[in-house]
Amino acid sequence: MKKATFISAILIFSFIKLFGQQDITKPFKDCGIKGSITLYDYNAKKWITSDIDDSQFPTLPASTFKVINTLIALESGVISDENEIIDWPGTTDTIKYGYRPEIYHDISIKEAFKVSAGWAYIELAKKIGKEKYKEYLTQCNYGNVDLSINDDDFWNFGNFAISPANQIKILIGVYEETLPFEKKYFRILKNIMIEEQTENYTLRAKTGWTRDGGKDTGWWVGYVERDDNVYFFATRLIKNRDEPNPDFNKCRKKITKDVLRQLNVLGK
């Protein structure tokens, strides 16, 4: 593997709740949910957050881990490209992973990323092995690298954790292609991360949701490329599982887009 040239110094944070006259905490109040959004303006080298403490607090990455997991699977040779098919093993723990019958079939990595078919990435994890994961994650400065849980799905259960600010640093490494992976693998990842494309911007992102520890932890992380700048974001919502909020899933993206519109990243 190539030596990582990823950010090693601690960046100086310019944290604000107000951007001009815009209150970026309001979308959370509108959704009736606790959480935070952390952003990075690439050209201005400026950090913005709705909650400085939460931006530094690490939790399980859930399916946002598929971003770096895809690169690791490609670099380690477990898969060759995004079209490689992962064979459905025939069974899964539906109580643990949730039941979505439409994802349980032989599936390509590209589709598995798009529909967040966790079982497919667990099959890859069995082949990669935790020692190889530790090697890559340490080089990338990804989270706390605590993979001690006796479970291949260590990104949804256990003590593995990453903060929103750390998520953005990883995304910057993806954008700059400075993480320790071959250039061709970044091209594959960036293609499958595309969620929206307009004449003004391209939005690349990944959701995540884990129910470990009696809490719902929901993520949306990614970045928006415009002709004149790039804006990185990491939104995380956390609630107790016994607290009803039927919009929890939708609010991850709604809050993020509301804030990005406030900052005129997606347009008004």
C-alpha positions, 0 to 999 in steps of 0.5 A, a space after each residue: 500500500 502507498 503511504 497515506 498523505 492524508 491530513 495529519 495535523 489538527 485543523 483549526 476550527 471556525 465553528 459557528 451556529 449562525 451563518 450570516 442571519 441563518 440559524 443552522 440549528 433550526 432544521 433540527 428543531 423543525 424535525 423535533 430531533 437532536 443531532 448536529 451538522 458539521 460542514 467544511 468549506 474547502 476553498 475557505 478552509 472553514 469549518 461550520 457546525 451547529 454543535 461543536 461538542 457533538 462534532 467531536 463526539 464519536 459513535 458507530 459509523 453504521 453504513 457510512 462505513 461503506 465509503 471506506 469499506 468499498 475502497 478497502 475491498 477494492 485495494 485488498 483485491 476482495 473485489 475487482 470492480 463495482 460490478 462484481 457480484 456478491 453471492 447471497 448466502 441464503 440466510 441473515 439475522 433479520 432481527 439484527 439487520 432489519 427485514 428488507 426482502 428486496 435486498 436479499 439476492 445476488 447483488 453487485 457492489 454498486 447496487 449494494 452501496 446504493 440500497 445499503 445491503 449490509 449483508 453484502 459488505 459483511 460477506 466482504 468483511 469476512 474475506 478482508 479480516 480485521 487485521 487488514 482492516 486495522 492496517 488500512 484504518 490506522 493509515 487513514 486515521 479513521 475513527 478509534 480502530 476498535 474492532 474488538 467486538 466478536 462480530 464481522 459487522 463491527 461498524 453497526 455494533 460494538 465500540 468502533 466509533 468516528 466523529 462527524 469531524 473525522 468523517 469529513 476529514 475522510 471525505 476530504 481524503 476521498 475527494 483529494 484522493 490522498 488516502 492510501 488507495 489506487 487512483 482507479 478505486 477512487 474513480 469507482 467509489 466516486 461514481 457509486 457515491 453520486 446521489 444527485 447531479 444538476 447543472 450546478 452541482 454533483 452531490 456524493 453521499 452515503 446514509 447510515 443507521 444503527 440501532 445499537 445500544 438502545 439508540 437510533 443513530 442516523 447519519 448522512 455524510 458526503 460532499 457537494 462539488 460545484 464549479 467554484 468550490 466543494 462543501 463537505 458535510 456530516 449530519 448525525 441524529 441520535 435518539 432513544 429507540 423508545 422515543 417515537 419519531 416517524 420522520 427520523 429516516 427522512 430528517 437526515 437528508 431534510 436537515 442537511 439539504 435545508 442547511 445547504 440551501 441556507 448556505 446557498 450551496 444547493 441554491 435557494 
